[in-house]
Amino acid sequence: MEAVRIGLIGAARVAPYAIVDPARSVPGARLTAIAARDLDRASAFAARHGIATVHRDYEALMADPAIDLIYLATPPSAHADLAHRAIGAGKHILVEKPFAIDAAEAAAILDHARARGVHAFEAMHAPHHALFGDVRAIVASGVLGRIRRIEARFSTIIADDPGEFRWHAALGGGGLMDLGVYPLALCRRLLGEDFTVDAIAAEFRGGVDARLLADLRFGDIAVRIGCSMIDPFDAGLEIGGEDGTLCVRNPVVPSLGNRLVLRTRTSCEDREIDGPTSWTAQLAAIVATLRGGAPYPLPADDPLASMRAIERLRAHPDWGAAVNAGATALP
């Protein structure tokens, strides 16, 4: 099978574990080139990670006939422009999450990709890990009985540095866009896209949501998602049913250590799920789609559904109140 040749745009901190390491371990994937706003930074990154070609600018990388897939590891505010240019050059794209600034941008990117006959993937890696496959299987098995509640959360401290885009709303920053999108995506994978927003509590700092809690309702299932850029690392998923509970430690980055605890009326199961990292599994799925014609595990319009879900939270009156007041509390 001919290798999928990958070009990297952006020498971001996420790139080594999101694309460099996976490209080394996935058969049929090869990271061949990089371009960044700063040529010296791109050259240094290439030297550290053994990338053969450093392009002088984004246009040169997009025009490279030896590249099949471009991974966009830039601030979200740059995604739409770069995505359209890459698609116009006939390249498949893997866009770091969040896929775009809003749903309109996401829809336009996906429409352009379909028109050009290329794939547009979002780097929503967590659902690709074997851990989440086990979670879905447990829920589908019915062993938990009727699901009544779900809580999902992801927090990690994001340094408030001048160049950190996550602390700049205009660049697509904020806790919901960068962190909350993960627990929201996990709940959407399990329960679908039809939900209402009951209440939101958000703490704003410097114009972005630094900490968030949201109470949602998927039919008769109560869901709470949480995220924070100002609290120590914490990632978890708890699913409560009438006949049992499922507690998952670190469903967001399972390769850094995870735990799955299933308790029913008659048994308790406690185990760790091994396997390739979520980023490696994601790239393997992309290669299988591009070279083997395999169906991609996530729906083609999932990036759009993700942005629409984010916008649904932001449209709630509690969000606007929090923006104006700097903080609000759940009733």
C-alpha positions in Angstrom: 0.0 0.0 0.0 1.3 3.4 -0.9 2.1 5.5 2.1 0.0 8.5 3.1 2.5 11.4 3.0 1.8 14.0 5.6 2.7 17.7 5.7 2.5 19.5 9.0 1.5 23.1 9.2 2.4 24.6 12.6 5.2 23.6 15.0 2.8 23.4 17.9 3.4 21.7 21.2 0.6 19.2 20.3 2.3 18.0 17.1 4.9 15.6 18.5 2.4 13.3 20.2 -0.5 14.1 17.8 1.2 13.4 14.5 5.0 12.9 14.8 4.9 9.8 17.0 1.8 8.3 15.3 3.4 8.7 11.9 6.3 6.6 13.0 4.2 3.8 14.3 1.3 3.5 11.8 2.1 1.4 8.8 1.4 3.4 5.7 1.9 6.8 7.2 4.9 9.1 6.7 5.5 12.6 7.9 7.5 14.2 5.2 7.3 18.0 5.5 6.6 21.0 7.7 5.9 24.7 7.4 5.4 27.3 10.1 5.0 31.0 10.4 8.6 31.2 11.6 11.0 29.4 9.3 13.7 29.0 12.0 11.2 27.4 14.3 10.0 25.0 11.6 13.7 24.1 10.8 14.4 23.4 14.5 11.3 21.3 14.8 12.2 19.3 11.7 15.7 18.7 13.0 14.4 17.5 16.4 11.9 15.1 14.8 13.6 13.9 11.7 11.3 15.6 9.2 13.0 15.7 5.8 11.6 18.8 4.2 11.1 22.3 5.5 9.0 24.5 3.3 9.5 28.3 3.3 5.8 29.0 3.7 2.4 27.4 3.8 1.8 27.9 0.1 4.9 25.9 -0.8 3.9 23.0 1.4 0.4 23.0 -0.1 1.8 22.9 -3.6 4.1 20.0 -2.8 3.0 17.0 -4.9 4.7 14.6 -2.5 2.0 15.4 0.2 -1.4 13.7 0.4 -2.6 14.9 3.8 -2.1 18.2 5.6 -2.3 18.4 9.4 -3.3 21.8 10.6 -1.8 22.4 14.1 -2.5 26.2 14.3 -4.8 28.3 16.4 -8.5 27.8 15.5 -8.8 31.3 14.0 -6.5 30.2 11.2 -8.2 26.9 10.5 -10.8 28.0 7.9 -8.4 29.9 5.7 -5.7 27.2 5.7 -8.3 24.4 5.3 -9.8 26.0 2.2 -6.4 26.7 0.7 -5.3 23.1 1.4 -8.5 21.7 -0.1 -8.1 23.9 -3.1 -4.7 22.4 -3.6 -6.3 18.9 -3.6 -5.1 17.8 -0.2 -6.9 15.8 2.4 -6.8 17.7 5.8 -6.7 16.7 9.4 -7.7 19.8 11.4 -6.8 20.2 15.1 -9.8 20.6 17.3 -11.8 22.8 17.5 -12.3 22.4 13.8 -13.3 26.0 13.2 -14.4 29.2 15.0 -18.1 28.4 14.5 -20.6 26.1 12.7 -20.7 28.3 9.6 -17.0 27.9 9.1 -17.1 24.2 9.7 -20.0 23.7 7.2 -18.1 25.7 4.5 -15.0 23.6 5.0 -16.9 20.3 4.8 -18.8 21.5 1.7 -15.6 22.5 0.0 -14.0 19.2 0.8 -16.9 17.2 -0.6 -16.9 19.4 -3.8 -13.2 18.7 -4.3 -13.4 15.0 -3.5 -11.1 15.1 -0.5 -11.5 14.2 3.1 -11.7 16.7 6.0 -11.0 15.1 9.4 -11.1 16.7 12.8 -8.4 15.6 15.3 -11.0 14.4 17.8 -8.8 11.6 18.9 -10.3 10.4 22.2 -13.1 8.3 20.7 -10.6 6.3 18.6 -9.0 4.7 21.7 -9.9 1.1 22.6 -11.1 2.4 26.0 -14.1 4.3 24.4 -14.9 1.2 22.3 -15.3 -0.7 25.6 -17.4 2.1 27.1 -19.8 2.0 24.1 -20.0 -1.8 24.3 -20.9 -1.8 28.0 -23.6 0.8 27.5 -25.0 -1.0 24.5 -25.0 -4.3 26.3 -27.7 -3.1 28.7 -25.8 -4.3 31.8 -26.2 -0.8 33.3 -30.0 -0.9 32.8 -31.7 2.3 31.8 -29.2 5.1 31.8 -30.3 8.0 34.1 -27.2 10.3 34.3 -23.8 11.0 32.9 -21.0 13.2 34.1 -18.0 14.0 32.0 -15.2 16.4 32.7 -11.7 17.5 31.6 -9.5 20.0 33.4 -5.9 20.9 33.0 -3.9 24.1 33.8 -3.2 26.2 30.7 -0.5 28.8 31.4 -1.7 32.3 30.8 1.3 33.2 28.6 1.1 36.1 26.1 1.4 33.7 23.1 -1.1 31.1 24.4 -4.0 31.3 22.0 -6.3 29.5 24.5 -6.5 32.7 26.5 -7.5 34.8 23.5 -11.2 34.6 22.4 -10.4 36.1 18.9 -8.0 33.2 18.2 -10.6 30.6 19.2 -9.6 30.1 22.8 -11.5 29.3 25.9 -12.2 26.3 28.0 -15.2 25.0 26.1 -13.6 25.2 22.7 -10.3 23.6 23.8 -11.2 21.3 26.7 -15.0 21.0 27.1 -15.3 19.9 23.5 -13.9 16.5 24.7 -16.5 15.6 27.3 -19.2 17.0 25.1 -18.0 14.8 22.2 -18.0 11.7 24.4 -21.6 12.3 25.5 -22.6 13.0 21.9 -21.0 9.7 20.8 -23.0 7.8 23.5 -26.4 9.7 23.3 -26.7 11.4 20.0 -27.0 15.0 19.0 -30.4 15.9 20.4 -30.0 17.7 23.7 -31.2 20.7 25.6 -29.2 23.0 27.8 -30.7 23.5 31.3 -28.1 25.7 33.0 -24.5 26.9 32.7 -22.0 28.2 35.2 -18.9 29.8 33.7 -16.1 31.8 35.1 -14.5 34.2 32.6 -11.0 35.6 32.8 -9.6 38.0 30.3 -12.6 37.5 28.0 -12.5 33.7 27.8 -14.3 31.0 29.7 -11.7 29.7 32.1 -14.0 27.3 34.0 -17.3 25.8 32.9 -20.1 23.6 34.2 -23.1 22.8 32.0 -26.3 20.8 32.8 -27.7 19.2 29.7 -30.5 16.8 29.0 -30.5 14.1 26.4 -34.1 13.0 26.4 -34.6 11.8 30.0 -30.9 11.5 30.7 -29.4 14.2 32.9 -25.8 15.1 31.8 -23.3 17.4 33.4 -20.1 18.4 31.6 -17.3 20.3 33.1 -14.0 21.8 32.0 -11.4 24.1 33.4 -8.1 25.8 32.2 -7.3 26.9 35.8 -7.5 23.6 37.7 -5.2 20.6 38.0 -5.5 17.7 35.6 -8.7 15.8 36.0 -10.5 13.7 33.3 -13.4 11.4 34.0 -16.6 9.9 32.8 -19.3 8.5 35.1 -22.4 6.8 33.7 -25.2 5.9 36.1 -27.9 3.4 35.2 -30.7 1.7 37.1 -28.7 -1.5 37.4 -25.1 -0.3 37.6 -22.5 2.3 37.3 -19.5 2.8 35.0 -16.6 5.0 36.1 -13.8 5.8 33.7 -10.7 7.6 34.6 -9.0 9.6 31.8 -11.2 8.9 28.8 -9.6 12.0 27.1 -5.9 10.8 27.0 -6.2 7.1 28.0 -2.6 6.3 27.0 -1.4 8.4 30.0 -3.2 6.0 32.3 -6.8 5.0 32.5 -9.2 2.9 34.6 -12.6 1.4 33.9 -14.7 0.4 36.9 -18.0 -1.4 36.2 -20.3 -2.0 39.2 -23.5 -3.9 38.8 -25.9 -5.5 41.4 -23.9 -8.7 41.3 -20.3 -7.9 40.3 -17.5 -5.4 40.1 -15.0 -5.2 37.3 -11.9 -3.0 37.5 -9.4 -2.9 34.7 -7.1 -0.7 32.5 -7.5 -0.7 28.8 -4.2 -1.1 26.8 -3.6 -0.4 23.2 -2.2 2.3 20.8 -2.5 5.9 21.8 -5.7 7.6 20.7 -3.7 9.7 18.2 -2.1 6.6 16.8 -5.5 4.9 16.5 -6.9 8.0 14.8 -4.1 8.1 12.2 -4.5 4.4 11.6 -8.2 5.0 10.8 -7.3 7.8 8.5 -4.8 5.7 6.6 -7.3 2.9 6.3 -9.9 5.3 4.9 -7.5 7.0 2.4 -5.7 4.0 1.2 -7.9 1.0 2.0 -11.4 2.6 1.4 -12.5 1.7 5.0 -15.3 3.7 6.5 -14.1 6.3 8.9 -15.2 5.5 12.5 -16.7 9.0 13.0 -19.4 10.6 10.8 -18.2 12.8 8.0 -20.2 15.8 9.4 -19.0 15.2 13.0 -16.9 18.4 13.0 -20.0 20.4 12.1 -22.1 18.6 14.8 -19.4 19.4 17.3 -19.4 23.1 16.5 -23.2 23.2 16.6 -23.2 21.6 20.0 -20.7 24.3 21.3 -22.9 27.0 19.8 -25.9 25.5 21.6 -24.2 26.0 24.9 -23.1 29.5 24.1 -26.6 30.5 23.1 -28.0 29.8 26.5 -28.8 32.9 28.6 -26.5 31.8 31.4 -23.6 32.1 29.0 -24.4 35.7 28.2 -24.8 36.5 31.8 -21.5 35.0 32.6 -19.8 36.9 29.9 -21.2 40.2 31.3 -20.7 39.4 34.9 -17.4 37.5 34.8 -18.9 34.6 36.6 -22.3 32.9 37.3 -23.5 30.0 39.4 -25.7 27.1 38.7 -29.1 27.5 40.3 
